[in-house]
Amino acid sequence: MKRMIWIIFLLILAGGSFSDAPLISSSRAEAEPNPIRVGVGIGLSQTTISAKSPIILKDGNGKKFRANNNITIGYASKNTVKIGKHSLKLPLELSSKGFLKFNKVEYRGIIRILSNGNSFNVVNVLDVEDYLRGVLKMETNPAWHLEALKAQAVISRTYALKNRGKYGSKGFDLTATPNCQVYRGVNAETSRTDQAIKETKGVVVVYGSDLALTPFHSDSGGATANVAEVWSSSIPYLRGVKEAASYDSPYSSWNLTLSSQQIQEALNKTGANVGDVIDLQVNQRDAFGRPVTLIAKGSHGTKEIKTHQFRMAVGPTQLRSTFFTINGETGSSTIQGPQRNTSTGSQPTSLKKEDLGDINGPMTWEEEQSLITLTQQGAFSANEMIDMLMHPEKKKTYLLQVLKKGTQQKAAGAPSKVSAQSSSRRPSKGTFVFSGKGWGHGVGLSQWGAKSLAEQGWKYAKILQHYYPGTNLKQR
């Protein structure tokens, strides 16, 4: 009788019929040689998961069932979810012969439903090599030279493995947002990025016996930054290096005009309250000419501030990098950065709101890449990023909101003092003009620089050793 009740219960569960599936002895997650857990849905109360083949469920008691290819899961209590009128104990594991589809994205591997207080999380568990297939297109341009794609594959793999367990208390390793690496599952797979991943399978960057920290950015502006002058951490292989070749990018030259009021507001965010801003000048530059510290003079006094801190306060989507001059001042020990010409690069240029197509239509590749770049630079709040993750159809709306605000969108040696006479510039009519080059924090690999080196015949290993000097590659 008890077995009959179970059979009836399983047959009437919403989302399709179920049956016992004792023939399945182990989960696909257990079979993955090098699994990574990605949080693809956070804090949900209900969701639908589908597949092209029947879905196999395993509940928290270890019991397995076979369902049809579409099920709706709803929050019931801290440790249970509802399917139809019935509750199943968490964690709940879903697998299928084909891909599993959640929130319009198809995923390899399995999906786990985990408790998250008064909600639940959706976690994709898959081999790290398959994970990279859903990452690479979102972090670089698939049309670029294969060696540049290989370099990106290696640093993205290194990042994933080094940060495994970052969100362990929540039941996953990484998020699918720019807070970690943008991940879009099977939807983002391409033949060229797959090739780059396959040809570097298992290769990671190491320093000594440890996985290296492998930050990257869009465009260095001519030389990368010393990590100590950006994030106050001294890491030997993240020192500033000059670009080995000149190149063109959409970010080789830019200008930003800020009012003295905007400068004051930014300074206040950093705690450098100088009152009404009278002057802003570069105080120190690194060996390549990138400003390291600024001096702000105001009605309440004078204060020194790190340039990176100032950039983040202004907004990294506005002040694209820390490689700039102010109101035409010229610094010492400067280098000539890459100059932009009319050649067309493969990376997307900054969009304007009028460039957007139908707001309700699908996003173009350029729109998607611009959204990613803006997100990486901090244009969206955590809640907005989660909302876009949960509702991809809202991405274009968020992109338009940022563009309407005019927010568009790296970093070296020992700093040198800059003479006050050469760098002090009073604002013209209450404004400061920043003339800069590059885009991003400037630490580690420059994507546009790597593209240029690959086009000149550099192999991915040499590219990585240039941007992360003192490191080695290892097969894991």
C-alpha positions as CSV (number, residue, x, y, z in Angstrom):
1,M,0.0,0.0,0.0
2,K,2.8,2.4,0.9
3,R,4.5,1.8,-2.5
4,M,1.2,2.3,-4.3
5,I,0.7,5.7,-2.5
6,W,4.2,6.7,-3.6
7,I,3.5,5.8,-7.2
8,I,0.2,7.8,-7.2
9,F,2.0,10.7,-5.5
10,L,4.7,10.7,-8.1
11,L,2.4,10.5,-11.0
12,I,0.4,13.6,-10.0
13,L,3.3,15.8,-9.2
14,A,3.2,19.1,-11.1
15,G,5.5,19.4,-14.0
16,G,5.0,15.8,-15.2
17,S,5.0,12.1,-14.2
18,F,7.6,10.5,-12.0
19,S,8.7,6.9,-11.5
20,D,11.3,5.2,-9.3
21,A,14.6,5.0,-11.1
22,P,16.8,2.5,-9.1
23,L,18.8,1.7,-12.3
24,I,20.7,5.0,-11.8
25,S,23.5,4.2,-9.4
26,S,25.4,7.5,-9.3
27,S,24.9,11.2,-10.1
28,R,26.6,12.9,-13.0
29,A,28.2,15.3,-10.5
30,E,30.0,12.4,-8.8
31,A,31.3,11.3,-12.2
32,E,32.8,14.7,-13.2
33,P,36.6,14.6,-12.9
34,N,37.1,18.2,-11.9
35,P,33.7,19.7,-10.8
36,I,33.0,23.3,-10.2
37,R,29.8,24.6,-8.6
38,V,28.2,27.7,-10.1
39,G,25.4,29.6,-8.4
40,V,23.1,30.5,-11.4
41,G,20.0,31.4,-9.4
42,I,20.1,33.0,-5.9
43,G,17.3,33.5,-3.5
44,L,14.4,32.1,-5.5
45,S,10.9,31.1,-4.4
46,Q,9.9,29.3,-7.5
47,T,11.4,28.2,-10.8
48,T,10.9,25.9,-13.8
49,I,13.6,23.5,-15.1
50,S,13.2,21.7,-18.3
51,A,15.1,19.3,-20.6
52,K,14.7,17.5,-23.9
53,S,14.9,14.2,-22.2
54,P,13.3,12.9,-18.9
55,I,14.7,14.5,-15.8
56,I,16.0,12.4,-13.0
57,L,15.6,13.7,-9.4
58,K,17.4,12.7,-6.3
59,D,16.1,14.2,-3.0
60,G,17.9,14.8,0.3
61,N,17.0,11.3,1.5
62,G,18.9,9.8,-1.5
63,K,15.8,8.5,-3.2
64,K,15.7,8.8,-7.0
65,F,12.7,9.4,-9.3
66,R,12.2,9.9,-13.0
67,A,10.1,12.9,-14.1
68,N,9.1,14.2,-17.5
69,N,11.1,17.0,-19.2
70,N,9.5,20.0,-17.4
71,I,9.1,20.5,-13.7
72,T,8.1,23.5,-11.5
73,I,9.8,23.8,-8.1
74,G,8.5,26.1,-5.4
75,Y,9.8,27.0,-1.9
76,A,8.1,25.1,0.9
77,S,10.2,25.5,4.0
78,K,13.8,25.9,5.0
79,N,14.8,22.4,3.9
80,T,12.0,21.4,1.5
81,V,10.7,22.5,-1.9
82,K,7.3,21.8,-3.4
83,I,6.5,20.1,-6.7
84,G,2.8,20.4,-7.2
85,K,1.2,19.7,-3.9
86,H,4.0,17.6,-2.5
87,S,7.3,18.4,-0.7
88,L,10.8,17.0,-1.3
89,K,13.7,17.3,1.0
90,L,16.7,19.4,0.0
91,P,19.2,19.2,-1.4
92,L,17.5,18.2,-4.6
93,E,19.6,17.0,-7.6
94,L,18.4,17.1,-11.2
95,S,20.1,15.4,-14.1
96,S,19.2,14.4,-17.7
97,K,20.7,12.8,-20.7
98,G,20.5,16.2,-22.4
99,F,21.1,19.7,-21.3
100,L,19.1,21.1,-18.4
101,K,17.4,24.5,-19.0
102,F,16.9,27.1,-16.3
103,N,15.9,30.7,-16.9
104,K,16.3,30.4,-20.7
105,V,19.9,29.1,-20.4
106,E,20.9,25.5,-21.1
107,Y,23.5,23.9,-18.8
108,R,25.8,20.9,-19.0
109,G,26.3,18.7,-15.9
110,I,23.6,18.6,-13.2
111,I,21.6,21.2,-11.2
112,R,21.3,21.2,-7.5
113,I,18.5,23.0,-5.5
114,L,19.9,24.1,-2.2
115,S,18.3,25.8,0.9
116,N,18.9,29.5,1.3
117,G,16.9,30.5,4.3
118,N,13.5,31.5,3.2
119,S,14.3,30.7,-0.4
120,F,16.5,28.4,-2.4
121,N,19.5,28.5,-4.7
122,V,20.0,26.9,-8.1
123,V,23.5,25.6,-8.6
124,N,25.0,24.2,-11.8
125,V,27.6,21.5,-11.1
126,L,29.9,20.5,-14.0
127,D,33.5,19.8,-15.0
128,V,35.6,23.0,-15.0
129,E,36.5,22.5,-18.7
130,D,32.8,22.5,-19.6
131,Y,32.3,25.5,-17.3
132,L,34.9,27.4,-19.3
133,R,33.0,26.8,-22.5
134,G,30.2,29.0,-21.1
135,V,32.6,31.7,-19.9
136,L,35.1,32.5,-22.6
137,K,32.8,34.1,-25.1
138,M,31.5,36.4,-22.3
139,E,35.0,37.5,-21.3
140,T,36.7,38.0,-24.7
141,N,35.9,38.2,-28.4
142,P,35.7,34.8,-30.1
143,A,36.8,36.3,-33.4
144,W,40.2,37.3,-32.0
145,H,43.5,35.4,-32.6
146,L,43.5,31.8,-31.2
147,E,46.6,32.4,-29.1
148,A,44.8,35.4,-27.4
149,L,41.8,33.1,-26.7
150,K,44.1,30.4,-25.3
151,A,45.7,33.0,-22.9
152,Q,42.2,34.0,-21.8
153,A,41.2,30.3,-21.3
154,V,44.2,29.7,-19.1
155,I,43.7,32.7,-16.8
156,S,39.9,32.0,-16.6
157,R,40.6,28.3,-15.7
158,T,43.2,29.5,-13.1
159,Y,40.7,32.0,-11.6
160,A,38.0,29.3,-11.3
161,L,40.2,26.8,-9.6
162,K,41.9,29.3,-7.3
163,N,38.5,30.6,-6.2
164,R,36.9,27.2,-5.7
165,G,35.0,27.4,-2.5
166,K,34.7,31.2,-2.5
167,Y,31.0,30.9,-1.7
168,G,31.3,27.5,0.0
169,S,28.9,28.5,2.9
170,K,26.2,29.0,0.3
171,G,26.8,25.7,-1.4
172,F,28.6,26.8,-4.5
173,D,32.1,28.0,-5.6
174,L,31.4,30.9,-8.0
175,T,28.6,33.0,-9.2
176,A,27.6,33.4,-12.8
177,T,28.0,37.2,-12.7
178,P,31.0,39.6,-13.2
179,N,31.6,39.3,-9.5
180,C,33.4,36.1,-10.5
181,Q,33.3,35.4,-14.2
182,V,30.3,35.9,-16.5
183,Y,28.9,32.4,-17.2
184,R,26.1,31.6,-19.7
185,G,26.2,27.9,-20.1
186,V,25.7,26.2,-23.4
187,N,24.2,29.4,-24.8
188,A,27.7,31.0,-24.8
189,E,29.6,28.2,-26.4
190,T,31.4,28.7,-29.8
191,S,33.7,26.5,-31.9
192,R,36.7,28.9,-31.6
193,T,36.5,29.3,-27.8
194,D,35.9,25.6,-27.5
195,Q,39.1,25.0,-29.5
196,A,41.1,27.4,-27.2
197,I,39.9,25.5,-24.2
198,K,40.6,22.1,-25.7
199,E,44.1,23.0,-26.8
200,T,45.0,24.3,-23.3
201,K,43.1,21.6,-21.3
202,G,44.1,21.6,-17.7
203,V,46.8,24.3,-18.1
204,V,46.9,26.9,-15.3
205,V,49.2,29.7,-14.2
206,V,51.3,29.0,-11.0
207,Y,53.7,30.9,-8.9
208,G,55.9,28.4,-7.1
209,S,53.5,25.6,-6.1
210,D,50.4,27.8,-5.8
211,L,47.8,28.9,-8.3
212,A,48.5,32.5,-9.4
213,L,46.1,35.4,-9.0
214,T,45.3,36.3,-12.7
215,P,43.4,39.6,-12.9
216,F,42.9,41.0,-16.4
217,H,41.4,44.2,-17.9
218,S,40.5,45.5,-21.3
219,D,43.3,48.0,-22.2
220,S,46.3,49.1,-20.2
221,G,46.9,52.3,-22.1
222,G,50.5,51.4,-22.8
223,A,51.7,49.8,-19.5
224,T,50.0,47.7,-16.8
225,A,49.8,48.8,-13.2
226,N,51.6,47.6,-10.1
227,V,49.0,45.8,-8.0
228,A,50.3,47.4,-4.8
229,E,49.3,50.8,-6.2
230,V,45.8,49.6,-7.0
231,W,44.7,47.1,-4.3
232,S,47.5,47.7,-1.7
233,S,48.7,44.0,-2.0
234,S,52.3,43.3,-2.9
235,I,52.5,40.4,-5.4
236,P,55.8,39.9,-7.2
237,Y,54.3,38.8,-10.5
238,L,51.7,41.6,-10.7
239,R,54.1,44.5,-11.1
240,G,53.7,46.9,-13.9
241,V,55.0,46.0,-17.4
242,K,55.2,48.1,-20.5
243,E,53.2,46.8,-23.5
244,A,55.6,44.9,-25.8
245,A,53.8,46.3,-28.9
246,S,51.7,49.2,-29.9
247,Y,48.1,48.6,-30.8
248,D,44.8,50.3,-31.5
249,S,41.7,49.9,-29.3
250,P,38.4,51.8,-28.9
251,Y,39.8,53.0,-25.6
252,S,43.2,54.4,-26.8
253,S,42.1,57.9,-26.2
254,W,39.2,59.4,-24.2
255,N,38.2,62.6,-22.3
256,L,36.0,63.2,-19.3
257,T,34.9,66.5,-18.0
258,L,33.9,66.8,-14.3
259,S,32.6,69.8,-12.4
260,S,34.3,70.9,-9.2
261,Q,31.1,69.8,-7.4
262,Q,31.4,66.3,-8.9
263,I,35.1,66.2,-7.8
264,Q,34.0,67.2,-4.3
265,E,31.4,64.5,-4.1
266,A,33.9,61.9,-5.2
267,L,36.4,63.1,-2.7
268,N,33.8,63.0,0.1
269,K,33.1,59.3,-0.8
270,T,36.8,58.5,0.0
271,G,36.8,60.5,3.2
272,A,39.0,63.2,1.7
273,N,36.7,66.1,2.6
274,V,38.5,69.2,1.5
275,G,35.4,71.4,1.1
276,D,34.9,73.4,-2.1
277,V,37.5,72.1,-4.5
278,I,40.1,74.7,-5.6
279,D,42.6,72.5,-7.3
280,L,43.3,68.9,-8.2
281,Q,46.8,67.8,-9.3
282,V,48.8,64.6,-9.9
283,N,51.2,64.1,-6.9
284,Q,53.0,60.9,-7.9
285,R,53.4,58.9,-11.1
286,D,54.8,55.4,-11.6
287,A,57.7,54.6,-13.8
288,F,55.5,54.6,-16.9
289,G,53.7,57.8,-16.2
290,R,50.5,56.5,-14.7
291,P,49.3,58.7,-11.8
292,V,49.5,56.9,-8.4
293,T,48.4,59.6,-6.1
294,L,46.6,62.9,-6.4
295,I,46.6,66.1,-4.3
296,A,43.2,67.8,-3.8
297,K,43.1,71.4,-2.4
298,G,39.9,72.8,-1.1
299,S,38.5,75.4,1.2
300,H,39.0,73.0,4.2
301,G,42.6,72.1,3.4
302,T,44.6,69.7,1.3
303,K,44.6,65.9,1.1
304,E,46.4,63.2,-0.8
305,I,44.4,60.3,-2.3
306,K,45.2,57.2,-4.3
307,T,44.3,57.5,-7.9
308,H,42.6,54.1,-8.0
309,Q,40.5,55.1,-5.0
310,F,39.5,58.4,-6.7
311,R,38.6,56.5,-9.9
312,M,36.3,54.2,-8.0
313,A,34.6,57.1,-6.3
314,V,34.0,59.0,-9.5
315,G,32.7,55.8,-11.1
316,P,34.8,53.3,-13.2
317,T,32.3,53.6,-16.0
318,Q,33.1,57.3,-16.3
319,L,36.8,57.6,-15.4
320,R,37.8,54.6,-17.5
321,S,41.3,54.2,-16.1
322,T,43.9,55.9,-13.9
323,F,46.2,56.6,-16.9
324,F,45.3,60.3,-17.4
325,T,46.4,63.9,-17.3
326,I,44.3,66.7,-15.8
327,N,43.5,69.9,-17.8
328,G,46.4,69.4,-20.2
329,E,49.1,68.9,-17.6
330,T,52.1,66.9,-18.6
331,G,53.7,64.4,-16.3
332,S,57.3,63.1,-16.0
333,S,58.5,59.7,-17.1
334,T,55.5,59.3,-19.4
335,I,55.2,56.8,-22.2
336,Q,53.4,57.0,-25.4
337,G,50.3,54.8,-25.2
338,P,48.6,53.1,-28.1
339,Q,46.9,55.6,-30.4
340,R,43.5,55.0,-31.8
341,N,42.9,55.1,-35.5
342,T,40.0,54.3,-37.7
343,S,40.8,50.6,-37.9
344,T,38.1,48.3,-36.6
345,G,38.8,46.2,-33.6
346,S,36.8,43.1,-32.7
347,Q,36.0,44.2,-29.2
348,P,32.8,46.3,-28.9
349,T,33.0,50.1,-28.8
350,S,31.1,52.1,-26.2
351,L,27.5,52.3,-27.1
352,K,25.2,55.2,-27.0
353,K,21.5,54.9,-26.1
354,E,20.5,55.7,-29.7
355,D,22.6,52.7,-30.8
356,L,20.2,50.3,-29.1
357,G,17.7,48.5,-31.3
358,D,14.2,47.3,-30.2
359,I,14.2,47.5,-26.4
360,N,12.1,44.3,-26.3
361,G,14.2,42.5,-28.9
362,P,17.1,40.2,-28.3
363,M,20.4,41.7,-27.4
364,T,23.1,42.0,-30.1
365,W,26.6,40.7,-29.5
366,E,27.9,44.3,-29.1
367,E,25.1,45.1,-26.6
368,E,25.9,42.0,-24.6
369,Q,29.6,42.8,-24.5
370,S,29.0,46.4,-23.5
371,L,26.7,45.2,-20.7
372,I,29.4,42.9,-19.5
373,T,32.1,45.6,-19.6
374,L,29.9,48.1,-17.8
375,T,29.1,45.5,-15.1
376,Q,32.7,44.6,-14.6
377,Q,33.4,48.3,-14.0
378,G,30.7,48.6,-11.4
379,A,27.8,50.2,-13.2
380,F,25.2,48.0,-11.6
381,S,24.3,47.2,-8.0
382,A,24.4,43.7,-6.7
383,N,20.6,43.6,-6.7
384,E,20.5,44.8,-10.3
385,M,23.0,42.1,-11.3
386,I,21.0,39.4,-9.6
387,D,17.8,40.7,-11.2
388,M,19.5,40.4,-14.7
389,L,20.7,37.0,-13.8
390,M,17.2,35.9,-12.8
391,H,15.5,37.8,-15.7
392,P,17.7,38.0,-18.8
393,E,15.0,39.9,-20.6
394,K,15.7,42.9,-18.4
395,K,19.3,43.3,-19.4
396,K,18.6,45.6,-22.3
397,T,16.5,47.8,-20.0
398,Y,19.3,48.1,-17.5
399,L,21.8,48.8,-20.3
400,L,19.6,51.7,-21.5
401,Q,19.3,53.1,-18.0
402,V,23.1,53.3,-17.7
403,L,23.5,54.8,-21.2
404,K,20.9,57.4,-20.5
405,K,23.0,58.6,-17.5
406,G,25.9,59.0,-19.9
407,T,28.0,56.4,-18.0
408,Q,30.3,54.6,-20.5
409,Q,33.2,53.4,-19.9
410,K,44.7,49.7,-16.9
411,A,47.4,50.3,-14.1
412,A,53.7,49.8,-12.7
413,G,56.9,50.7,-11.2
414,A,58.2,52.9,-8.3
415,P,56.2,56.1,-8.1
416,S,58.0,59.4,-8.8
417,K,57.1,62.8,-7.6
418,V,55.7,65.2,-10.2
419,S,56.6,68.9,-9.9
420,A,53.7,71.0,-8.6
421,Q,54.4,73.5,-11.3
422,S,53.8,71.1,-14.1
423,S,50.8,69.2,-12.7
424,S,48.9,71.9,-10.8
425,R,45.9,73.0,-12.9
426,R,43.1,75.1,-11.6
427,P,39.7,74.3,-13.0
428,S,38.6,76.2,-16.1
429,K,35.1,77.7,-15.4
430,G,34.7,75.2,-12.5
431,T,35.5,72.1,-14.5
432,F,38.4,69.6,-14.7
433,V,39.2,67.8,-18.0
434,F,40.7,64.3,-17.7
435,S,42.5,63.1,-20.9
436,G,43.2,59.5,-20.7
437,K,44.0,56.1,-22.3
438,G,43.0,52.6,-21.5
439,W,40.1,51.0,-19.7
440,G,40.0,49.1,-16.4
441,H,42.1,48.7,-13.3
442,G,45.3,48.0,-15.3
443,V,46.5,45.0,-13.3
444,G,47.6,41.8,-15.0
445,L,46.8,40.9,-18.6
446,S,45.6,43.5,-21.0
447,Q,43.1,41.9,-23.4
448,W,43.8,44.3,-26.2
449,G,47.5,44.0,-25.6
450,A,47.3,40.2,-25.7
451,K,45.4,40.4,-29.0
452,S,48.2,42.5,-30.5
453,L,50.9,40.1,-29.3
454,A,49.0,37.1,-30.6
455,E,48.7,38.8,-34.0
456,Q,52.4,39.3,-34.0
457,G,53.1,35.6,-33.6
458,W,53.4,35.3,-29.8
459,K,52.2,32.0,-28.3
460,Y,49.8,32.0,-25.4
461,A,52.5,30.9,-22.9
462,K,54.8,33.8,-23.9
463,I,51.9,36.2,-23.6
464,L,51.1,35.0,-20.1
465,Q,54.7,35.2,-19.0
466,H,54.9,38.8,-20.2
467,Y,51.9,39.9,-18.2
468,Y,52.5,37.7,-15.1
469,P,56.4,37.8,-15.0
470,G,57.9,35.1,-12.8
471,T,55.0,32.7,-13.1
472,N,54.9,29.3,-14.9
473,L,52.4,27.1,-16.6
474,K,51.4,23.8,-15.2
475,Q,49.0,21.0,-16.3
476,R,46.5,20.0,-13.6
